[in-house]
């Protein structure tokens, strides 16, 4: 008995099976627009909790001062309602400082997450590979040698950070770059910049040395809208760019060869990541100085809160903002009648985190 042979549906016409839900991940697919992806409920919850905590500390910091204010009064003043006197105190005197701390913390946190993901090293951050040291050397040189006649401290810090990053990338190039070489070269550049800074401060006048020291430790004192505007404009471009790079960076965690096999242009992505991270930390450093250890600690704290395999950029940025705002509040309130630079507090809190990372790296066999 003969008859028509059964036809087989082409493989291309068979709809792809919907991804299964796994622990900690919920896949989704939209018909319009045609978008699919994975949602991590724990990561979303961590980001929401960090955002709430950051907003509370943000308002709390503005309620503290010579004229104490209630949290509700601060919120109304930020929204442009309430008593005119309270609006003047909040919007003109306290909001610029708090906004600078918020944006600087986000910039440092995301920058640290980019560097640590790119290099596959939890110790890689702008503090460790010479970026902030380059900015500091440029600012001190401008103050001591008189180069700041036509340039602001922000411009000098930005130029120094970009120059240090370019030098690290060039010296680390050998038929391409690797995260390992970037870290090693960066450590050397950081010590060179630190030595230059120490030499300039030792041979400068007392006034120049004091001005340099006040900027080098990281400081939010006296910050106004002139520091906020360029930082906000830069972050409006750099933060979306860093989020777009996230997917490519995750493929590079599998190794350069595997990433190339998956279609990732390794060297262009690494260069774009370096430029984006340097831009974030350069503008942040230009606004508030090199606030120590935020870029190092914030991504690691966020990664452990979210329980992800890499430092999540959004959570790292929110963690950095919370750290800077909380440190600034502590710097103003710990010692009566004394206003410490915010970098002093973050340095005290960040040093134990650095020691813990070093001990943990040795335990897992990656610390040398």
C-alpha positions as CSV (number, residue, x, y, z in Angstrom):
1,X,0.0,0.0,0.0
2,X,1.4,3.3,-1.0
3,X,0.4,6.8,-0.2
4,X,1.8,10.3,0.3
5,X,4.8,10.5,2.5
6,X,4.4,12.4,5.7
7,X,5.8,15.9,5.5
8,X,8.1,17.4,8.1
9,X,7.8,20.9,9.3
10,X,11.0,22.9,8.6
11,X,13.1,23.4,11.6
12,X,12.9,27.2,11.1
13,X,9.2,27.1,11.3
14,X,9.1,25.3,14.7
15,X,8.7,27.9,17.4
16,X,11.5,28.0,19.9
17,X,10.5,26.6,23.3
18,X,9.9,29.2,26.0
19,X,12.8,29.2,28.4
20,X,12.2,27.4,31.6
21,X,12.1,29.2,34.9
22,X,15.2,28.4,37.0
23,X,16.1,29.3,40.5
24,X,16.5,33.0,40.9
25,X,15.6,33.8,37.3
26,X,12.2,34.4,35.6
27,X,12.3,34.5,31.7
28,X,9.9,36.7,29.8
29,X,9.0,37.3,26.1
30,X,7.0,40.1,24.7
31,X,5.2,39.9,21.3
32,X,5.3,43.7,20.8
33,X,7.9,45.0,21.0
34,X,9.7,41.7,20.2
35,X,11.8,41.6,23.4
36,X,12.9,38.7,25.6
37,X,15.1,38.4,28.6
38,X,15.4,37.2,32.1
39,X,14.3,38.9,35.3
40,X,16.1,38.2,38.6
41,X,13.6,38.9,41.4
42,X,16.3,39.0,44.1
43,X,18.3,41.6,42.1
44,X,15.2,43.7,41.5
45,X,14.3,43.5,45.2
46,X,17.9,44.4,46.2
47,X,17.9,47.4,43.9
48,X,14.5,48.6,45.2
49,X,15.7,48.3,48.8
50,X,18.9,50.1,48.1
51,X,16.9,52.9,46.3
52,X,14.6,53.4,49.3
53,X,17.6,53.4,51.8
54,X,19.5,55.9,49.6
55,X,16.5,58.2,49.4
56,X,16.0,58.1,53.2
57,X,19.7,58.9,53.9
58,X,19.6,61.5,51.1
59,X,16.8,63.4,52.9
60,X,18.2,62.7,56.4
61,X,21.5,64.3,55.4
62,X,19.7,67.5,54.3
63,X,17.7,67.6,57.6
64,X,20.9,67.8,59.7
65,X,22.7,71.2,60.2
66,X,22.7,74.3,62.2
67,X,19.0,74.6,61.5
68,X,17.5,71.1,62.0
69,X,14.6,70.2,59.7
70,X,12.1,67.4,59.7
71,X,12.2,64.8,57.0
72,X,8.7,65.8,55.8
73,X,9.8,69.4,55.5
74,X,12.9,68.4,53.5
75,X,10.8,66.3,51.1
76,X,8.4,69.1,50.5
77,X,11.2,71.6,50.0
78,X,12.9,69.3,47.4
79,X,9.5,69.1,45.6
80,X,9.2,72.9,45.6
81,X,6.5,73.2,48.2
82,X,6.3,74.2,51.8
83,X,7.8,77.1,53.7
84,X,9.8,79.5,51.6
85,X,12.6,79.7,54.2
86,X,12.9,76.0,54.3
87,X,13.0,75.9,50.5
88,X,15.9,78.4,50.5
89,X,17.9,76.3,53.1
90,X,17.3,73.0,51.3
91,X,17.5,74.0,47.6
92,X,20.3,76.5,47.7
93,X,22.5,75.3,50.6
94,X,22.0,71.6,51.2
95,X,20.6,70.0,48.1
96,X,23.7,70.7,45.9
97,X,25.9,69.0,48.4
98,X,23.6,66.0,48.8
99,X,23.1,65.7,45.0
100,X,26.9,65.8,44.4
101,X,27.3,62.9,46.9
102,X,24.5,61.0,45.3
103,X,25.9,61.3,41.8
104,X,29.5,60.7,42.8
105,X,28.5,57.5,44.7
106,X,26.6,56.2,41.6
107,X,29.5,57.1,39.3
108,X,32.1,55.4,41.5
109,X,29.9,52.3,42.1
110,X,29.2,51.7,38.4
111,X,32.7,52.4,37.4
112,X,34.1,49.9,39.9
113,X,31.6,47.3,38.7
114,X,32.7,47.8,35.1
115,X,36.4,47.5,36.0
116,X,35.9,44.4,38.2
117,X,33.8,42.7,35.5
118,X,36.2,43.5,32.7
119,X,39.3,42.3,34.5
120,X,37.6,39.4,36.4
121,X,39.4,40.7,39.5
122,X,37.5,41.9,42.6
123,X,40.5,44.1,43.5
124,X,40.4,46.0,40.3
125,X,39.0,49.5,40.8
126,X,40.0,53.1,39.9
127,X,41.6,53.3,43.3
128,X,43.9,50.5,42.5
129,X,44.9,51.0,38.8
130,X,46.0,54.6,38.9
131,X,42.9,56.5,37.6
132,X,42.2,58.5,40.8
133,X,45.9,58.9,41.5
134,X,46.3,60.4,38.0
135,X,43.6,62.9,38.7
136,X,45.2,63.7,42.1
137,X,48.6,64.3,40.6
138,X,47.2,66.6,37.9
139,X,45.3,68.7,40.5
140,X,48.3,69.0,42.9
141,X,50.5,69.9,40.0
142,X,48.1,72.7,39.0
143,X,47.9,74.0,42.5
144,X,51.6,73.9,43.3
145,X,53.0,74.9,39.9
146,X,50.4,77.5,39.1
147,X,48.9,75.6,36.1
148,X,45.3,76.3,37.5
149,X,45.4,79.9,36.3
150,X,43.0,79.2,33.5
151,X,41.7,75.7,34.5
152,X,39.4,74.7,37.3
153,X,40.2,71.9,39.7
154,X,37.5,69.9,37.9
155,X,39.2,70.3,34.5
156,X,42.6,69.3,35.9
157,X,41.2,66.2,37.7
158,X,39.4,65.1,34.5
159,X,42.5,65.6,32.4
160,X,44.7,63.7,34.8
161,X,42.3,60.7,35.1
162,X,42.0,60.4,31.3
163,X,45.8,60.7,30.8
164,X,46.4,58.0,33.4
165,X,43.9,55.7,31.8
166,X,45.4,56.2,28.3
167,X,48.9,55.4,29.7
168,X,47.7,52.2,31.4
169,X,46.0,51.0,28.2
170,X,49.0,51.8,26.0
171,X,51.5,50.1,28.3
172,X,49.2,47.1,28.7
173,X,48.8,46.6,25.0
174,X,50.6,43.5,23.6
175,X,48.6,42.2,20.6
176,X,45.6,43.3,22.6
177,X,45.0,43.8,26.2
178,X,44.0,41.5,29.1
179,X,42.5,42.3,32.4
180,X,45.5,40.8,34.2
181,X,47.9,43.2,32.4
182,X,45.7,46.2,32.9
183,X,45.7,45.5,36.7
184,X,49.5,45.1,36.9
185,X,50.3,48.1,34.8
186,X,47.7,50.1,36.6
187,X,49.2,49.4,40.0
188,X,52.6,50.6,38.7
189,X,51.0,53.8,37.3
190,X,49.2,54.4,40.6
191,X,52.5,54.4,42.5
192,X,54.2,56.6,40.0
193,X,51.4,59.2,40.3
194,X,51.4,58.9,44.1
195,X,55.1,59.6,44.2
196,X,54.7,62.6,41.9
197,X,52.0,63.9,44.2
198,X,54.1,63.5,47.3
199,X,57.0,65.2,45.7
200,X,54.9,68.2,44.6
201,X,53.4,68.6,48.1
202,X,56.7,68.4,49.8
203,X,58.2,71.1,47.6
204,X,55.1,73.3,47.5
205,X,54.2,76.1,49.8
206,X,52.1,75.6,52.9
207,X,49.0,77.1,51.4
208,X,49.2,74.9,48.3
209,X,49.9,71.8,50.3
210,X,46.8,72.4,52.5
211,X,44.6,73.1,49.5
212,X,45.9,69.9,47.8
213,X,45.4,67.8,50.9
214,X,41.8,69.0,51.3
215,X,41.0,67.8,47.7
216,X,43.0,64.6,47.8
217,X,41.0,63.0,50.6
218,X,37.6,63.5,48.9
219,X,35.4,66.3,50.1
220,X,31.8,67.4,49.7
221,X,32.2,70.6,51.7
222,X,31.1,73.7,49.8
223,X,29.9,71.8,46.7
224,X,27.3,73.7,44.6
225,X,25.4,73.4,41.4
226,X,28.6,74.2,39.4
227,X,29.9,70.7,40.4
228,X,26.5,69.0,39.9
229,X,25.7,70.1,36.3
230,X,28.7,68.7,34.4
231,X,28.6,65.5,36.5
232,X,24.9,65.0,35.8
233,X,25.3,65.7,32.0
234,X,28.2,63.2,31.8
235,X,26.3,60.5,33.7
236,X,23.3,61.0,31.4
237,X,25.5,59.6,28.6
238,X,27.8,57.3,30.5
239,X,25.4,55.4,32.7
240,X,23.2,54.1,29.7
241,X,26.4,53.2,27.9
242,X,27.6,51.2,30.9
243,X,24.3,49.3,31.0
244,X,24.5,48.5,27.3
245,X,28.0,47.1,27.8
246,X,26.8,44.7,30.5
247,X,25.7,41.9,28.3
248,X,29.0,41.9,26.3
249,X,31.0,41.9,29.5
250,X,29.2,38.9,30.8
251,X,30.2,36.9,27.8
252,X,33.8,38.0,28.3
253,X,33.7,36.4,31.8
254,X,33.8,33.0,29.9
255,X,37.2,33.9,28.5
256,X,38.3,35.8,25.4
257,X,38.2,32.8,23.1
258,X,34.7,31.8,24.1
259,X,33.6,35.4,23.9
260,X,34.9,35.7,20.4
261,X,33.1,32.5,19.5
262,X,29.9,34.0,20.7
263,X,30.3,37.1,18.5
264,X,31.8,39.5,21.0
265,X,34.4,41.9,19.7
266,X,36.7,41.5,22.7
267,X,39.2,44.4,22.2
268,X,36.6,47.0,21.2
269,X,34.4,46.1,24.1
270,X,37.3,46.2,26.5
271,X,38.3,49.6,25.2
272,X,34.7,50.9,25.4
273,X,34.4,49.6,28.9
274,X,37.7,51.3,29.9
275,X,36.6,54.6,28.5
276,X,33.2,54.5,30.0
277,X,34.5,53.5,33.5
278,X,37.2,56.2,33.3
279,X,34.7,58.8,32.3
280,X,32.5,58.0,35.2
281,X,35.3,58.1,37.8
282,X,36.9,61.1,36.2
283,X,33.8,63.3,36.4
284,X,33.1,62.0,39.9
285,X,36.6,62.7,41.0
286,X,36.5,66.1,39.4
287,X,33.4,66.9,41.4
288,X,34.3,65.6,44.9
289,X,37.9,64.4,44.8
290,X,39.0,60.8,44.9
291,X,36.6,59.5,47.6
292,X,38.5,56.4,48.7
293,X,37.4,52.7,48.5
294,X,33.8,53.4,47.2
295,X,34.6,52.0,43.7
296,X,36.3,49.0,45.3
297,X,33.8,48.1,48.0
298,X,30.4,49.0,46.5
299,X,30.4,46.4,43.6
300,X,31.4,43.6,46.0
301,X,28.8,44.5,48.5
302,X,26.1,44.7,45.8
303,X,27.2,41.4,44.3
304,X,26.9,39.6,47.6
305,X,23.5,41.2,48.3
306,X,22.2,40.2,44.9
307,X,24.0,36.8,44.9
308,X,25.0,37.2,41.2
309,X,28.2,35.9,39.5
310,X,29.3,39.4,38.6
311,X,28.9,42.9,40.2
312,X,25.5,44.2,39.0
313,X,26.0,47.8,37.8
314,X,22.7,49.3,39.0
315,X,22.9,47.7,42.4
316,X,26.6,48.8,42.6
317,X,25.7,52.4,41.8
318,X,23.0,52.5,44.4
319,X,25.3,50.9,47.0
320,X,28.0,53.5,46.1
321,X,25.5,56.4,46.6
322,X,24.4,55.0,49.9
323,X,28.0,54.6,51.1
324,X,28.9,58.2,50.2
325,X,25.8,59.8,51.6
326,X,26.0,57.8,54.8
327,X,29.7,58.6,55.1
328,X,29.1,62.3,54.6
329,X,26.4,62.2,57.3
330,X,28.7,60.4,59.7
331,X,31.6,62.8,58.9
332,X,29.4,65.8,60.0
333,X,27.9,64.2,63.1
334,X,30.6,61.9,64.6
335,X,32.7,64.7,66.1
336,X,30.8,67.7,67.5
337,X,31.8,71.0,65.9
338,X,34.0,69.2,63.4
339,X,33.2,68.5,59.7
340,X,35.5,65.8,58.4
341,X,36.0,65.2,54.7
342,X,33.9,62.3,53.5
343,X,37.0,60.5,52.2
344,X,38.3,60.0,55.7
345,X,35.2,58.0,56.7
346,X,35.1,55.9,53.5
347,X,38.8,55.2,53.9
348,X,38.2,53.9,57.5
349,X,35.3,51.7,56.4
350,X,36.9,50.6,53.1
351,X,40.2,49.4,54.5
352,X,38.7,46.3,56.3
353,X,36.8,45.5,53.0
354,X,40.1,45.5,51.1
355,X,41.8,43.2,53.7
356,X,38.8,40.9,53.5
357,X,39.0,40.7,49.7
358,X,42.7,40.0,49.9
359,X,42.2,37.1,52.4
360,X,39.3,35.7,50.4
361,X,41.4,35.8,47.1
362,X,44.2,33.9,48.8
363,X,41.7,31.3,50.1
364,X,40.2,30.6,46.7
365,X,43.7,30.4,45.2
366,X,43.6,33.6,43.1
367,X,45.6,35.8,45.3
368,X,49.1,34.6,44.4
